[in-house]
Amino acid sequence: MTVTHPGSAPFEPSAIELERRAYRRARRQRSILVSIASTLVFAAVIAVVLVNSPGWSRVSDTFFDLEVAVASFPRVIEGLWLNIQVLFVAAVGVAVLGTLLAIARTLKGPVFTPIRLIAAGYTDIFRGIPVLLVLYLVGFGIPGLELTGRMPAQFWGTIALILSYSAYVAEVLRAGIDAVHPSQRLAARSLGLSHGKTLRLVVMPQAVRKVTPALMNDFVSMQKDVGLISVLGAVDAVRAAQIEVASSYNFTPYVLAGVLFVLLSWPFIRLTDWMTARAQKREQVGGTV
């Protein structure tokens, strides 16, 4: 859009500027063409190596059988729907518990020392234990106490995911809270806001914005780990693929489940990359080094 003032001639870039724009455009087009060509060459080399390998025919029949994939698709996609349900509930639980833990770790004053110690111990323990072990301990240990009635395996799997990922999210949020400049708190308190309102209206929005890419990465990781609930007996996509493999003696259902998980994660992976790039562009003002 060209802005002109009354009585003045419209702005026209100089010949040097036009030459610079043409040069940058040509360089950009050249970079795109080189990227496409290198990618195609790399993919072609990989394809030639795979197809010409001695065991390719056996591997293709065992892992890439289209008929087996079509036959197992209904059961695997039904199991994937269970994974999505568990992921949704776990994401909400992690958001709530992770936020509470992050706030607990940032409380000031000696009176809150026990709360800070408990929150720190929680994050240290559950960040140190592998998710698979947490699933075993929660899925087989807590039901053994007989405190509740019989619950489905996906229920205990969801609890285990919430316990594990809340520790990671709490540390990410705590880093975001600590990154907010103290002057923001002081300004909010000087305006008469209470500690709770300062945290809710001033600190947390800035903290979440600072660590959004890291939170998105944790969410993508949880999308993958939600398939681990199959170890508890839940018939999710992984367990459904395992059942199909046992009945067809073919590993194609595993490949199908993997492709479906990738398709489920891909939009959030691209969204994470976009948000990371936008945050870097916002913070790194200036030319490219």
MIKEMI-919923 format. One record per residue: residue number from 1; y, x, z of N, C-alpha, C in turn. Coordinates in nm, 3 decimals. Last residue first. Example, Ala and Ser with C-alpha at 12.3 -4.5 7.8 and 13.67 -1.06 7.14 Angstrom:
2
2;-0.225;1.285;0.708;-0.106;1.367;0.714;0.003;1.290;0.787
1;-0.569;1.319;0.780;-0.450;1.230;0.780;-0.330;1.320;0.780
# end
This chain:
289
289;-1.300;2.179;1.140;-1.310;2.324;1.157;-1.429;2.376;1.076
288;-1.088;1.936;1.010;-1.225;1.979;1.031;-1.232;2.130;1.037
287;-0.782;1.856;1.186;-0.863;1.888;1.070;-1.002;1.929;1.109
286;-0.732;1.598;1.438;-0.697;1.719;1.364;-0.792;1.742;1.250
285;-0.888;1.495;1.730;-0.779;1.471;1.636;-0.743;1.603;1.570
284;-1.144;1.407;1.865;-1.113;1.533;1.797;-1.008;1.507;1.689
283;-1.163;1.143;1.950;-1.128;1.246;2.046;-1.084;1.376;1.979
282;-1.226;0.993;1.721;-1.114;0.951;1.807;-1.068;1.064;1.898
281;-1.448;1.124;1.626;-1.328;1.119;1.542;-1.206;1.080;1.624
280;-1.627;1.074;1.836;-1.586;1.211;1.807;-1.459;1.215;1.723
279;-1.650;0.795;1.812;-1.596;0.854;1.935;-1.549;0.997;1.912
278;-1.764;0.774;1.559;-1.632;0.716;1.582;-1.568;0.774;1.708
277;-2.010;0.901;1.600;-1.914;0.958;1.505;-1.774;0.903;1.527
276;-2.120;0.720;1.785;-2.098;0.859;1.822;-1.995;0.925;1.731
275;-2.135;0.488;1.631;-2.049;0.489;1.749;-2.021;0.631;1.795
274;-2.320;0.573;1.437;-2.185;0.530;1.398;-2.090;0.535;1.516
273;-2.547;0.627;1.592;-2.484;0.735;1.515;-2.340;0.698;1.476
272;-2.595;0.367;1.689;-2.565;0.476;1.781;-2.496;0.591;1.709
271;-2.654;0.234;1.452;-2.538;0.192;1.530;-2.497;0.301;1.628
270;-2.891;0.365;1.383;-2.774;0.378;1.296;-2.647;0.338;1.370
269;-3.046;0.276;1.599;-3.026;0.419;1.576;-2.903;0.442;1.490
268;-3.044;0.001;1.562;-2.977;0.054;1.680;-2.955;0.205;1.669
267;-3.190;-0.022;1.320;-3.050;-0.069;1.329;-2.976;-0.011;1.448
266;-3.447;0.107;1.398;-3.355;0.165;1.300;-3.213;0.110;1.308
265;-3.623;-0.026;1.565;-3.530;0.069;1.624;-3.420;0.114;1.527
264;-3.773;-0.189;1.395;-3.705;-0.248;1.510;-3.597;-0.156;1.565
263;-3.874;-0.004;1.217;-3.784;-0.107;1.166;-3.708;-0.175;1.279
262;-4.040;0.134;1.398;-3.928;0.203;1.334;-3.826;0.102;1.282
261;-4.222;-0.067;1.460;-4.138;-0.013;1.566;-4.017;0.061;1.508
260;-4.340;-0.097;1.208;-4.267;-0.209;1.267;-4.176;-0.162;1.380
259;-4.463;0.152;1.178;-4.358;0.113;1.084;-4.275;-0.001;1.143
258;-4.654;0.138;1.386;-4.548;0.239;1.388;-4.433;0.204;1.297
257;-4.816;-0.072;1.295;-4.741;-0.088;1.420;-4.627;0.013;1.429
256;-4.917;0.056;1.062;-4.838;-0.066;1.052;-4.755;-0.089;1.177
255;-5.063;0.262;1.178;-4.949;0.295;1.092;-4.858;0.173;1.078
254;-5.255;0.106;1.307;-5.167;0.193;1.386;-5.042;0.230;1.305
253;-5.385;-0.019;1.088;-5.304;-0.099;1.182;-5.214;-0.016;1.271
252;-5.523;0.206;0.968;-5.403;0.150;0.906;-5.322;0.062;1.001
251;-5.761;0.310;1.052;-5.643;0.337;1.134;-5.514;0.281;1.075
250;-6.064;0.130;1.074;-5.961;0.184;0.988;-5.833;0.197;1.072
249;-6.258;-0.045;1.170;-6.289;0.098;1.160;-6.192;0.168;1.064
248;-6.205;-0.309;1.224;-6.209;-0.270;1.083;-6.250;-0.125;1.061
247;-6.210;-0.333;1.502;-6.286;-0.429;1.421;-6.301;-0.387;1.276
246;-6.050;-0.130;1.598;-6.188;-0.138;1.646;-6.273;-0.233;1.560
245;-5.810;-0.194;1.473;-5.876;-0.069;1.437;-6.023;-0.075;1.479
244;-5.747;-0.431;1.607;-5.775;-0.435;1.464;-5.847;-0.309;1.417
243;-5.700;-0.327;1.861;-5.808;-0.425;1.841;-5.846;-0.432;1.694
242;-5.480;-0.166;1.809;-5.604;-0.105;1.857;-5.722;-0.199;1.838
241;-5.291;-0.357;1.740;-5.335;-0.260;1.639;-5.465;-0.194;1.680
240;-5.269;-0.480;1.991;-5.319;-0.558;1.877;-5.367;-0.465;1.765
239;-5.159;-0.267;2.135;-5.292;-0.317;2.170;-5.351;-0.399;2.057
238;-4.911;-0.246;1.996;-5.003;-0.133;2.004;-5.144;-0.178;2.036
237;-4.795;-0.501;2.031;-4.823;-0.450;1.896;-4.923;-0.335;1.898
236;-4.978;-0.629;2.316;-4.857;-0.611;2.239;-4.893;-0.557;2.102
235;-5.141;-0.752;2.539;-5.171;-0.750;2.396;-5.039;-0.747;2.320
234;-5.174;-0.554;2.828;-5.094;-0.653;2.755;-5.122;-0.639;2.605
233;-5.303;-0.352;2.962;-5.384;-0.460;2.906;-5.306;-0.567;2.834
232;-5.164;-0.134;3.034;-5.194;-0.230;3.141;-5.277;-0.347;3.092
231;-5.112;-0.007;2.801;-5.208;0.058;2.891;-5.245;-0.033;3.007
230;-4.913;-0.152;2.679;-5.050;-0.178;2.634;-5.152;-0.114;2.727
229;-4.672;-0.061;2.751;-4.727;-0.167;2.836;-4.869;-0.201;2.794
228;-4.574;0.114;2.565;-4.668;0.167;2.663;-4.725;0.060;2.754
227;-4.378;0.002;2.411;-4.515;-0.006;2.360;-4.618;0.047;2.458
226;-4.148;0.073;2.532;-4.196;-0.061;2.563;-4.337;-0.082;2.508
225;-4.075;0.316;2.433;-4.161;0.316;2.550;-4.209;0.177;2.588
224;-3.903;0.239;2.221;-4.031;0.304;2.193;-4.126;0.290;2.312
223;-3.691;0.122;2.359;-3.758;0.046;2.254;-3.893;0.107;2.220
222;-3.605;0.330;2.517;-3.680;0.223;2.582;-3.750;0.135;2.480
221;-3.466;0.476;2.325;-3.585;0.534;2.387;-3.670;0.426;2.455
220;-3.258;0.298;2.276;-3.351;0.329;2.168;-3.479;0.390;2.225
219;-3.131;0.311;2.525;-3.187;0.184;2.480;-3.288;0.207;2.367
218;-3.045;0.575;2.530;-3.143;0.531;2.629;-3.209;0.400;2.586
217;-2.858;0.555;2.321;-2.975;0.642;2.306;-3.083;0.606;2.406
216;-2.669;0.387;2.437;-2.743;0.340;2.321;-2.867;0.426;2.297
215;-2.571;0.559;2.634;-2.643;0.437;2.673;-2.724;0.382;2.558
214;-2.445;0.747;2.471;-2.558;0.788;2.555;-2.639;0.667;2.601
213;-2.239;0.587;2.353;-2.345;0.649;2.271;-2.467;0.692;2.352
212;-2.091;0.507;2.595;-2.165;0.411;2.514;-2.270;0.477;2.424
211;-1.933;0.647;2.766;-2.075;0.685;2.761;-2.157;0.588;2.678
210;-1.675;0.543;2.748;-1.695;0.687;2.734;-1.841;0.724;2.710
209;-1.709;0.272;2.798;-1.665;0.315;2.665;-1.689;0.463;2.642
208;-1.777;0.280;3.067;-1.876;0.235;2.970;-1.837;0.279;2.830
207;-1.532;0.368;3.177;-1.654;0.448;3.192;-1.758;0.410;3.089
206;-1.354;0.162;3.118;-1.331;0.295;3.061;-1.458;0.380;3.067
205;-1.474;-0.051;3.266;-1.454;-0.060;3.120;-1.432;0.075;3.054
204;-1.475;0.066;3.535;-1.598;0.043;3.461;-1.576;0.025;3.311
203;-1.193;0.082;3.612;-1.280;0.199;3.601;-1.399;0.174;3.510
202;-1.074;-0.181;3.590;-1.009;-0.059;3.541;-1.110;0.052;3.514
201;-1.224;-0.394;3.687;-1.127;-0.419;3.580;-1.070;-0.291;3.517
200;-1.402;-0.294;3.883;-1.449;-0.389;3.781;-1.354;-0.398;3.663
199;-1.255;-0.120;4.044;-1.378;-0.074;3.982;-1.418;-0.163;3.865
198;-1.048;-0.289;4.121;-1.018;-0.163;4.050;-1.141;-0.113;3.976
197;-1.190;-0.486;4.255;-1.123;-0.520;4.130;-1.086;-0.395;4.050
196;-1.281;-0.332;4.477;-1.374;-0.398;4.387;-1.311;-0.432;4.253
195;-1.042;-0.248;4.595;-1.136;-0.148;4.544;-1.233;-0.211;4.444
194;-0.770;-0.460;4.473;-0.865;-0.413;4.573;-0.959;-0.309;4.511
193;-0.443;-0.401;4.351;-0.582;-0.437;4.325;-0.671;-0.382;4.436
192;-0.178;-0.324;4.376;-0.229;-0.424;4.469;-0.372;-0.465;4.444
191;-0.087;-0.116;4.232;-0.048;-0.248;4.184;-0.104;-0.360;4.272
190;-0.212;0.095;4.350;-0.068;0.080;4.377;-0.017;-0.055;4.328
189;-0.465;0.071;4.240;-0.447;0.038;4.382;-0.300;0.020;4.416
188;-0.408;0.154;3.977;-0.457;0.019;4.003;-0.438;-0.021;4.149
187;-0.328;0.418;4.020;-0.234;0.324;3.961;-0.277;0.180;3.988
186;-0.563;0.527;4.127;-0.442;0.525;4.208;-0.340;0.425;4.154
185;-0.737;0.501;3.907;-0.764;0.431;4.034;-0.637;0.417;4.117
184;-0.605;0.668;3.727;-0.631;0.529;3.693;-0.660;0.445;3.817
183;-0.607;0.918;3.845;-0.479;0.847;3.837;-0.497;0.701;3.799
182;-0.864;1.018;3.808;-0.829;0.954;3.937;-0.697;0.879;3.933
181;-1.009;0.939;3.490;-0.912;1.018;3.567;-0.875;0.945;3.697
180;-1.352;0.914;3.443;-1.225;0.841;3.447;-1.128;0.914;3.539
179;-1.581;1.056;3.492;-1.493;1.105;3.385;-1.361;1.031;3.379
178;-1.720;0.914;3.680;-1.654;1.037;3.725;-1.558;1.091;3.621
177;-1.817;0.715;3.510;-1.724;0.680;3.618;-1.649;0.804;3.665
176;-1.990;0.864;3.346;-1.875;0.795;3.288;-1.772;0.758;3.393
175;-2.177;0.948;3.533;-2.098;1.048;3.462;-1.975;0.986;3.398
174;-2.279;0.699;3.601;-2.208;0.777;3.703;-2.123;0.885;3.638
173;-2.405;0.629;3.362;-2.288;0.553;3.407;-2.209;0.630;3.513
172;-2.611;0.820;3.366;-2.516;0.816;3.255;-2.389;0.743;3.297
171;-2.743;0.750;3.601;-2.681;0.882;3.591;-2.580;0.887;3.477
170;-2.831;0.491;3.533;-2.742;0.511;3.647;-2.672;0.645;3.640
169;-3.006;0.539;3.324;-2.881;0.470;3.295;-2.782;0.489;3.409
168;-3.217;0.665;3.466;-3.145;0.735;3.359;-3.009;0.671;3.332
167;-3.291;0.461;3.647;-3.250;0.592;3.697;-3.171;0.669;3.592
166;-3.367;0.255;3.480;-3.248;0.236;3.563;-3.198;0.369;3.617
165;-3.607;0.334;3.373;-3.486;0.354;3.292;-3.359;0.326;3.370
164;-3.792;0.277;3.587;-3.778;0.410;3.527;-3.642;0.428;3.460
163;-3.761;0.006;3.652;-3.752;0.108;3.756;-3.726;0.246;3.696
162;-3.803;-0.115;3.402;-3.674;-0.130;3.471;-3.656;-0.021;3.577
161;-4.069;-0.047;3.355;-3.964;0.002;3.265;-3.827;-0.007;3.330
160;-4.194;-0.188;3.565;-4.203;-0.042;3.558;-4.095;0.016;3.468
159;-4.135;-0.454;3.496;-4.086;-0.399;3.623;-4.086;-0.246;3.618
158;-4.279;-0.472;3.255;-4.133;-0.486;3.255;-4.072;-0.428;3.382
157;-4.540;-0.445;3.351;-4.486;-0.346;3.259;-4.334;-0.351;3.252
156;-4.565;-0.674;3.500;-4.562;-0.547;3.571;-4.511;-0.436;3.479
155;-4.555;-0.855;3.282;-4.462;-0.867;3.393;-4.450;-0.734;3.467
154;-4.769;-0.792;3.120;-4.634;-0.762;3.070;-4.529;-0.775;3.180
153;-4.987;-0.887;3.265;-4.965;-0.742;3.256;-4.824;-0.709;3.210
152;-4.911;-1.170;3.480;-4.954;-1.108;3.354;-4.916;-0.960;3.350
151;-5.024;-1.205;3.821;-4.916;-1.201;3.723;-4.965;-1.133;3.596
150;-5.156;-1.384;4.082;-5.191;-1.307;3.963;-5.079;-1.318;3.861
149;-4.920;-1.381;4.358;-5.034;-1.431;4.282;-5.061;-1.343;4.161
148;-4.834;-1.107;4.579;-4.804;-1.219;4.490;-4.933;-1.270;4.427
147;-4.952;-0.917;4.733;-4.831;-0.982;4.785;-4.793;-1.103;4.703
146;-5.169;-0.749;4.689;-5.190;-0.894;4.698;-5.072;-0.964;4.764
145;-5.181;-0.482;4.640;-5.131;-0.523;4.772;-5.148;-0.672;4.796
144;-5.253;-0.462;4.377;-5.356;-0.440;4.478;-5.311;-0.475;4.618
143;-5.014;-0.490;4.235;-5.105;-0.606;4.243;-5.214;-0.588;4.348
142;-4.920;-0.218;4.280;-4.856;-0.332;4.346;-4.946;-0.456;4.347
141;-5.105;-0.062;4.118;-5.087;-0.044;4.261;-5.031;-0.164;4.332
140;-5.105;-0.124;3.851;-5.233;-0.131;3.921;-5.217;-0.121;4.072
139;-4.836;-0.117;3.772;-4.926;-0.217;3.714;-5.057;-0.232;3.787
138;-4.725;0.099;3.917;-4.675;-0.036;3.936;-4.776;-0.139;3.890
137;-4.883;0.315;3.830;-4.861;0.293;3.973;-4.816;0.149;4.000
136;-4.874;0.292;3.548;-5.002;0.287;3.620;-4.981;0.251;3.767
135;-4.596;0.318;3.505;-4.668;0.198;3.460;-4.801;0.184;3.533
134;-4.554;0.572;3.605;-4.490;0.458;3.672;-4.560;0.329;3.632
133;-4.695;0.718;3.414;-4.744;0.715;3.551;-4.682;0.600;3.630
132;-4.530;0.671;3.191;-4.669;0.627;3.188;-4.727;0.620;3.329
131;-4.291;0.796;3.258;-4.294;0.649;3.249;-4.437;0.598;3.252
130;-4.316;1.062;3.498;-4.328;1.008;3.361;-4.342;0.856;3.362
129;-4.077;1.128;3.748;-4.211;1.073;3.720;-4.215;1.024;3.576
128;-3.808;1.200;3.754;-3.909;1.304;3.755;-4.048;1.256;3.719
127;-3.660;0.975;3.768;-3.637;1.061;3.652;-3.741;1.171;3.643
126;-3.749;0.876;4.008;-3.791;0.805;3.887;-3.752;0.879;3.759
125;-3.640;1.068;4.192;-3.784;1.038;4.186;-3.821;0.979;4.051
124;-3.363;1.069;4.146;-3.440;1.194;4.137;-3.590;1.165;4.119
123;-3.293;0.803;4.191;-3.275;0.859;4.058;-3.356;0.988;4.042
122;-3.360;0.784;4.469;-3.422;0.696;4.367;-3.412;0.758;4.229
121;-3.191;0.973;4.586;-3.336;0.990;4.593;-3.409;0.905;4.490
120;-2.943;0.852;4.531;-2.975;0.983;4.474;-3.125;1.009;4.477
119;-2.968;0.614;4.679;-2.949;0.607;4.534;-2.984;0.740;4.468
118;-2.994;0.726;4.938;-3.101;0.642;4.883;-3.091;0.635;4.730
117;-2.747;0.858;4.960;-2.872;0.933;4.967;-2.988;0.853;4.907
116;-2.565;0.646;4.946;-2.562;0.751;4.844;-2.693;0.829;4.842
115;-2.638;0.509;5.177;-2.652;0.443;5.047;-2.653;0.547;4.935
114;-2.575;0.699;5.379;-2.714;0.654;5.359;-2.736;0.588;5.222
113;-2.286;0.724;5.333;-2.379;0.836;5.310;-2.523;0.789;5.294
112;-2.087;0.546;5.387;-2.176;0.514;5.275;-2.276;0.626;5.246
111;-1.936;0.661;5.581;-2.015;0.544;5.619;-2.115;0.507;5.510
110;-1.785;0.865;5.465;-1.910;0.900;5.537;-1.996;0.779;5.572
109;-1.662;0.807;5.131;-1.657;0.785;5.275;-1.790;0.815;5.342
108;-1.732;0.639;4.821;-1.669;0.744;4.900;-1.674;0.708;5.048
107;-1.976;0.585;4.571;-1.905;0.536;4.689;-1.853;0.652;4.772
106;-2.133;0.664;4.364;-1.992;0.703;4.358;-1.912;0.650;4.476
105;-2.382;0.558;4.398;-2.371;0.704;4.402;-2.226;0.750;4.401
104;-2.334;0.285;4.366;-2.375;0.335;4.498;-2.357;0.486;4.508
103;-2.280;0.275;4.094;-2.172;0.245;4.189;-2.206;0.301;4.327
102;-2.536;0.337;3.999;-2.423;0.423;3.966;-2.308;0.401;4.061
101;-2.684;0.122;4.099;-2.715;0.257;4.144;-2.598;0.351;4.116
100;-2.566;-0.091;3.958;-2.561;-0.089;4.105;-2.588;0.052;4.158
99;-2.634;-0.018;3.695;-2.493;-0.027;3.736;-2.480;-0.021;3.887
98;-2.914;-0.034;3.704;-2.849;0.093;3.676;-2.704;0.094;3.717
97;-2.951;-0.310;3.750;-2.992;-0.213;3.853;-2.925;-0.078;3.830
96;-2.836;-0.419;3.508;-2.793;-0.460;3.642;-2.825;-0.353;3.746
95;-2.965;-0.283;3.298;-2.819;-0.288;3.304;-2.770;-0.323;3.444
94;-3.233;-0.335;3.356;-3.183;-0.197;3.363;-3.031;-0.195;3.373
93;-3.242;-0.613;3.307;-3.270;-0.559;3.440;-3.218;-0.418;3.458
92;-3.182;-0.619;3.032;-3.095;-0.687;3.129;-3.116;-0.631;3.269
91;-3.400;-0.471;2.934;-3.263;-0.424;2.909;-3.165;-0.489;3.007
90;-3.619;-0.629;3.008;-3.602;-0.498;3.069;-3.460;-0.446;3.050
89;-3.581;-0.852;2.844;-3.575;-0.869;2.989;-3.551;-0.735;3.057
88;-3.607;-0.724;2.590;-3.487;-0.800;2.625;-3.472;-0.813;2.777
87;-3.864;-0.609;2.602;-3.746;-0.525;2.583;-3.619;-0.598;2.625
86;-4.027;-0.833;2.618;-4.023;-0.740;2.731;-3.899;-0.652;2.722
85;-3.974;-0.940;2.363;-3.944;-1.017;2.483;-3.933;-0.927;2.605
84;-4.071;-0.734;2.201;-3.929;-0.770;2.195;-3.889;-0.850;2.319
83;-4.345;-0.736;2.264;-4.263;-0.617;2.292;-4.115;-0.651;2.293
82;-4.409;-0.987;2.161;-4.419;-0.965;2.305;-4.338;-0.842;2.345
81;-4.372;-0.930;1.891;-4.285;-1.030;1.953;-4.291;-1.020;2.106
80;-4.585;-0.758;1.847;-4.449;-0.703;1.847;-4.350;-0.801;1.909
79;-4.799;-0.936;1.843;-4.785;-0.843;1.955;-4.646;-0.783;1.963
78;-4.742;-1.052;1.597;-4.743;-1.137;1.718;-4.731;-1.050;1.842
77;-4.778;-0.837;1.433;-4.642;-0.890;1.444;-4.632;-0.985;1.563
76;-5.056;-0.805;1.463;-4.966;-0.699;1.506;-4.824;-0.752;1.524
75;-5.158;-1.043;1.353;-5.182;-1.012;1.495;-5.085;-0.905;1.546
74;-5.060;-1.030;1.084;-5.028;-1.142;1.174;-5.047;-1.108;1.321
73;-5.164;-0.772;0.980;-5.022;-0.796;1.002;-4.995;-0.913;1.097
72;-5.425;-0.730;0.909;-5.390;-0.710;1.050;-5.245;-0.745;1.081
71;-5.424;-0.777;0.633;-5.512;-0.856;0.720;-5.472;-0.846;0.866
70;-5.246;-0.586;0.539;-5.215;-0.728;0.521;-5.298;-0.813;0.616
69;-5.388;-0.352;0.607;-5.254;-0.376;0.662;-5.217;-0.524;0.653
68;-5.618;-0.377;0.453;-5.630;-0.379;0.599;-5.495;-0.408;0.664
67;-5.498;-0.353;0.201;-5.570;-0.475;0.237;-5.586;-0.487;0.388
66;-5.391;-0.094;0.203;-5.303;-0.209;0.195;-5.373;-0.337;0.237
65;-5.449;0.180;0.390;-5.522;0.076;0.317;-5.438;-0.052;0.318
64;-5.381;0.428;0.506;-5.287;0.357;0.419;-5.359;0.255;0.331
63;-5.577;0.556;0.655;-5.449;0.528;0.718;-5.356;0.439;0.634
62;-5.809;0.580;0.497;-5.822;0.555;0.641;-5.692;0.508;0.705
61;-5.735;0.635;0.238;-5.820;0.518;0.263;-5.826;0.481;0.410
60;-5.587;0.867;0.283;-5.521;0.749;0.228;-5.604;0.623;0.250
59;-5.788;1.043;0.376;-5.678;1.003;0.464;-5.609;0.877;0.413
58;-5.947;1.067;0.145;-6.005;1.013;0.268;-5.896;0.965;0.363
57;-5.761;1.176;-0.032;-5.826;1.048;-0.065;-5.885;0.985;0.060
56;-5.688;1.422;0.093;-5.591;1.314;0.078;-5.658;1.179;0.051
55;-5.825;1.659;0.146;-5.869;1.537;0.214;-5.778;1.418;0.195
54;-5.698;1.860;-0.012;-5.840;1.826;-0.032;-5.881;1.692;0.030
53;-5.377;1.773;-0.153;-5.458;1.828;-0.045;-5.602;1.780;-0.058
52;-5.221;1.649;-0.340;-5.312;1.753;-0.387;-5.395;1.817;-0.276
51;-5.063;1.481;-0.186;-5.155;1.423;-0.284;-5.259;1.524;-0.330
50;-4.913;1.665;-0.028;-5.004;1.568;0.032;-5.108;1.518;-0.067
49;-4.772;1.814;-0.220;-4.860;1.883;-0.126;-4.961;1.785;-0.065
48;-4.626;1.609;-0.346;-4.722;1.689;-0.424;-4.821;1.758;-0.331
47;-4.466;1.518;-0.132;-4.562;1.427;-0.195;-4.668;1.505;-0.273
46;-4.312;1.747;-0.079;-4.400;1.694;0.025;-4.507;1.604;-0.037
45;-4.175;1.764;-0.324;-4.262;1.873;-0.280;-4.361;1.824;-0.175
44;-4.031;1.524;-0.321;-4.130;1.548;-0.427;-4.227;1.658;-0.386
43;-3.860;1.562;-0.103;-3.960;1.455;-0.099;-4.068;1.476;-0.203
42;-3.709;1.779;-0.206;-3.788;1.795;-0.084;-3.897;1.689;-0.075
41;-3.589;1.653;-0.427;-3.676;1.769;-0.446;-3.766;1.790;-0.325
40;-3.439;1.453;-0.299;-3.544;1.416;-0.394;-3.642;1.531;-0.416
39;-3.264;1.613;-0.148;-3.354;1.521;-0.081;-3.469;1.481;-0.173
38;-3.125;1.749;-0.348;-3.207;1.825;-0.253;-3.306;1.735;-0.181
37;-2.996;1.529;-0.475;-3.091;1.614;-0.549;-3.182;1.691;-0.453
36;-2.832;1.428;-0.271;-2.935;1.343;-0.331;-3.040;1.429;-0.401
35;-2.669;1.655;-0.223;-2.751;1.598;-0.116;-2.864;1.513;-0.172
34;-2.544;1.687;-0.472;-2.631;1.793;-0.422;-2.722;1.740;-0.312
33;-2.398;1.445;-0.480;-2.501;1.472;-0.581;-2.598;1.581;-0.534
32;-2.224;1.483;-0.263;-2.318;1.371;-0.264;-2.431;1.395;-0.362
31;-2.082;1.709;-0.345;-2.163;1.715;-0.224;-2.266;1.603;-0.221
30;-1.950;1.606;-0.570;-2.047;1.714;-0.586;-2.138;1.724;-0.464
29;-1.784;1.418;-0.450;-1.887;1.373;-0.542;-1.994;1.480;-0.562
28;-1.622;1.597;-0.304;-1.700;1.497;-0.234;-1.813;1.445;-0.323
27;-1.503;1.746;-0.508;-1.588;1.813;-0.409;-1.678;1.714;-0.336
26;-1.357;1.543;-0.635;-1.462;1.612;-0.708;-1.557;1.684;-0.613
25;-1.177;1.476;-0.430;-1.270;1.375;-0.481;-1.386;1.441;-0.555
24;-1.038;1.716;-0.403;-1.117;1.667;-0.290;-1.219;1.564;-0.336
23;-0.919;1.723;-0.660;-1.009;1.830;-0.618;-1.098;1.783;-0.504
22;-0.760;1.495;-0.654;-0.866;1.505;-0.754;-0.968;1.612;-0.714
21;-0.585;1.568;-0.448;-0.671;1.451;-0.433;-0.787;1.456;-0.532
20;-0.458;1.790;-0.567;-0.537;1.807;-0.445;-0.633;1.690;-0.426
19;-0.328;1.666;-0.781;-0.430;1.768;-0.809;-0.519;1.791;-0.687
18;-0.152;1.505;-0.642;-0.255;1.443;-0.726;-0.366;1.542;-0.759
17;0.004;1.708;-0.526;-0.074;1.619;-0.441;-0.183;1.550;-0.520
16;0.118;1.818;-0.758;0.034;1.902;-0.673;-0.055;1.816;-0.583
15;0.267;1.606;-0.852;0.155;1.656;-0.933;0.061;1.742;-0.850
14;0.337;1.376;-0.582;0.369;1.483;-0.675;0.245;1.526;-0.753
13;0.327;1.018;-0.559;0.283;1.152;-0.519;0.313;1.255;-0.627
12;0.602;0.809;-0.530;0.499;0.856;-0.621;0.458;0.997;-0.579
11;0.763;0.530;-0.396;0.707;0.663;-0.373;0.598;0.693;-0.475
10;1.023;0.363;-0.580;0.892;0.365;-0.514;0.837;0.507;-0.504
9;1.370;0.424;-0.504;1.259;0.424;-0.599;1.126;0.426;-0.524
8;1.582;0.197;-0.328;1.517;0.327;-0.343;1.400;0.314;-0.438
7;1.687;-0.054;-0.287;1.773;0.042;-0.352;1.712;0.180;-0.368
6;1.495;-0.118;0.000;1.588;-0.171;-0.101;1.677;-0.061;-0.156
5;1.198;0.081;0.016;1.319;0.029;0.078;1.413;-0.021;-0.032
4;0.844;0.042;0.007;0.970;0.080;-0.057;1.085;0.015;0.018
3;0.519;0.141;0.050;0.633;0.081;0.117;0.760;0.133;0.050
2;0.211;0.072;-0.095;0.332;0.152;-0.107;0.449;0.078;-0.047
1;-0.119;0.085;0.000;0.000;0.000;0.000;0.124;0.088;0.000
# end
